[in-house]
């Protein structure tokens, strides 16, 4: 779809132009739209070398970090819930009092 076309266009920009920070910002935006926060952060690390105090960069970095933290927290929560269900399922079979 449109994200694929945008990604191809940005890839062409990265191959042919000198200042690539704008292209990496676009790629980071595309990655965030695809729920690929880690990939977005990789592109933003490149931007940080040239524009560490740029407001657009900082805003996008915060968004990517929040999405990555949310994904991590969601994964951990699912693990805890799974373990809790397991403990509940064996509760009658095992003496947990000691």
C-alpha positions as CSV (number, residue, x, y, z in Angstrom):
1,X,0.0,0.0,0.0
2,X,1.0,3.6,0.6
3,X,3.5,2.8,3.3
4,X,5.4,0.4,0.9
5,X,5.5,3.1,-1.7
6,X,6.7,5.7,0.8
7,X,9.4,3.3,2.0
8,X,10.7,2.7,-1.5
9,X,10.8,6.4,-2.2
10,X,12.7,7.1,1.0
11,X,15.1,4.2,0.2
12,X,15.9,5.9,-3.1
13,X,16.5,9.2,-1.3
14,X,18.9,7.5,1.1
15,X,20.9,6.1,-1.8
16,X,21.2,9.4,-3.7
17,X,21.3,12.4,-1.5
18,X,23.8,13.9,1.0
19,X,21.6,14.9,3.9
20,X,19.8,11.8,4.9
21,X,18.3,12.8,8.3
22,X,15.0,13.8,6.8
23,X,14.7,10.4,5.1
24,X,15.5,8.7,8.3
25,X,12.8,10.7,10.1
26,X,10.3,9.6,7.4
27,X,11.4,5.9,7.8
28,X,11.0,6.2,11.6
29,X,7.5,7.5,11.1
30,X,6.7,4.6,8.7
31,X,8.1,2.1,11.3
32,X,6.0,3.6,14.0
33,X,2.9,3.3,11.8
34,X,3.8,-0.4,11.3
35,X,4.2,-0.8,15.1
36,X,7.9,-1.4,14.7
37,X,9.2,0.8,17.4
38,X,12.7,-0.8,17.5
39,X,13.2,-0.2,13.8
40,X,12.0,3.4,14.3
41,X,14.6,3.9,17.1
42,X,17.4,2.6,14.8
43,X,16.5,5.3,12.3
44,X,16.3,7.9,15.0
45,X,19.7,7.0,16.3
46,X,21.1,8.1,12.9
47,X,19.1,11.4,13.1
48,X,20.4,12.0,16.6
49,X,24.0,12.3,15.3
50,X,23.0,15.3,13.2
51,X,20.0,16.8,15.1
52,X,20.1,15.8,18.8
53,X,18.0,18.8,20.0
54,X,15.6,18.9,17.0
55,X,12.0,19.1,18.4
56,X,10.6,16.8,15.6
57,X,13.3,14.2,16.3
58,X,12.7,14.4,20.1
59,X,9.0,14.1,19.7
60,X,9.3,11.1,17.4
61,X,11.8,9.5,19.7
62,X,9.5,9.9,22.7
63,X,6.7,8.3,20.7
64,X,8.8,5.4,19.7
65,X,10.2,4.8,23.2
66,X,6.6,4.9,24.7
67,X,5.5,2.3,22.1
68,X,8.5,0.1,22.8
69,X,7.9,0.4,26.5
70,X,4.2,-0.4,26.0
71,X,5.0,-3.5,23.9
72,X,7.5,-4.7,26.6
73,X,5.0,-4.1,29.4
74,X,2.3,-5.9,27.5
75,X,4.5,-8.9,26.9
76,X,5.6,-9.1,30.5
77,X,1.9,-8.8,31.6
78,X,1.0,-11.7,29.4
79,X,3.8,-13.8,30.9
80,X,2.7,-13.0,34.5
81,X,-1.0,-13.8,33.6
82,X,0.1,-17.1,32.1
83,X,2.1,-18.0,35.2
84,X,-0.7,-17.0,37.5
85,X,-3.1,-19.3,35.5
86,X,-0.6,-22.1,35.8
87,X,-0.3,-21.7,39.6
88,X,-4.1,-21.5,39.9
89,X,-4.4,-24.7,37.8
90,X,-2.1,-26.7,40.1
91,X,-3.2,-25.1,43.4
92,X,-5.2,-28.2,44.5
93,X,-2.5,-30.6,43.4
94,X,0.5,-29.1,45.3
95,X,0.8,-28.1,48.9
96,X,1.9,-24.5,48.8
97,X,1.8,-24.0,52.6
98,X,5.4,-24.7,53.3
